[in-house]
Amino acid sequence: MTYNAGNNSMTLYMNNDHIISTLNKELDDLEVKIEELSNKYLDLKKENQLLKERQEQEVAEKFKIKEKNQKVQNKVEGIINRLRSLEYTQQ
């Protein structure tokens, strides 16, 4: 810090030091916030990928269940038709 003849110069340098200190603190705070945001982004990206994979698995499982239901429905309809034809022939 340089001291010139007047108090104003001393105050000016002190104010500059204070401003620089404040700006450095703000930059540090911003750096922390950016790091937090970056980590949150990566967490959300991972979560999103897991959710997409889970959704794909559920869609595949739903398709298999629909196929099984269709097979069961066809079998039941066949059984009902055979029962009806047996009933009809016995009359």
Secondary structure as the mmCIF struct_conf table of DSSP 4:
data_model
#
loop_
_struct_conf.conf_type_id
_struct_conf.id
_struct_conf.beg_label_comp_id
_struct_conf.beg_label_asym_id
_struct_conf.beg_label_seq_id
_struct_conf.end_label_comp_id
_struct_conf.end_label_asym_id
_struct_conf.end_label_seq_id
BEND BEND1 ALA A 5 GLY A 6
HELX_RH_AL_P HELX_RH_AL_P1 ASN A 7 GLN A 90
#
